[in-house]
């Protein structure tokens, strides 16, 4: 199980995946998302990337980017840190 579930056009990502990717404690994820401290972006692949989705999570200069397939299987993950 990948920890990512697709619900129609939406994806639900397990807090553990987000926490590990952003370097945060797992218990802090729900609150950080509800207060806007973590923001997200969803992108649907087109052309040769059809059937792939990019799920991005942003927190204080850190970005977690997950590329998943239609079933929610993680194809790649990357973390980017903004340079000061």
GIHU-V336602 format. One record per residue. N is the residue number from 0. RES is the residue in one letter. PSI is psi in radians with two decimals (none if undefined). Layout:
# GIHU-V336602
n: <N & N>
res: <RES & RES>
psi: <PSI & PSI>
This chain:
# GIHU-V336602
n: <0 & 1 & 2 & 3 & 4 & 5 & 6 & 7 & 8 & 9 & 10 & 11 & 12 & 13 & 14 & 15 & 16 & 17 & 18 & 19 & 20 & 21 & 22 & 23 & 24 & 25 & 26 & 27 & 28 & 29 & 30 & 31 & 32 & 33 & 34 & 35 & 36 & 37 & 38 & 39 & 40 & 41 & 42 & 43 & 44 & 45 & 46 & 47 & 48 & 49 & 50 & 51 & 52 & 53 & 54 & 55 & 56 & 57 & 58 & 59 & 60 & 61 & 62 & 63 & 64 & 65 & 66 & 67 & 68 & 69 & 70 & 71 & 72 & 73 & 74 & 75 & 76 & 77 & 78 & 79 & 80 & 81 & 82 & 83>
res: <X & X & X & X & X & X & X & X & X & X & X & X & X & X & X & X & X & X & X & X & X & X & X & X & X & X & X & X & X & X & X & X & X & X & X & X & X & X & X & X & X & X & X & X & X & X & X & X & X & X & X & X & X & X & X & X & X & X & X & X & X & X & X & X & X & X & X & X & X & X & X & X & X & X & X & X & X & X & X & X & X & X & X & X>
psi: <2.34 & -0.28 & 0.15 & 2.22 & 2.32 & 2.29 & 1.58 & -2.07 & -0.03 & 2.76 & 2.47 & 2.16 & 2.27 & 2.38 & -0.55 & -0.69 & -0.78 & -0.78 & -0.84 & -0.72 & -0.53 & -0.05 & 0.65 & 2.77 & 2.49 & -0.66 & -0.27 & -0.18 & -0.88 & -0.78 & -0.75 & -0.63 & -0.71 & -0.46 & -0.09 & 0.11 & -0.52 & 2.20 & 2.87 & 2.82 & 2.45 & 2.25 & 2.40 & 2.28 & 2.57 & 2.84 & -2.19 & -0.24 & 0.13 & 2.42 & -0.03 & 2.65 & 2.50 & 2.12 & 2.03 & 2.44 & 2.30 & 2.33 & 2.00 & 0.94 & 0.03 & 2.49 & 2.27 & 2.16 & 2.11 & 2.28 & 2.18 & 2.80 & -3.08 & -0.46 & -0.09 & 0.13 & 2.32 & 2.12 & -0.61 & 2.72 & 2.53 & 2.59 & 2.34 & 2.39 & 2.21 & 2.35 & 2.41 & none>
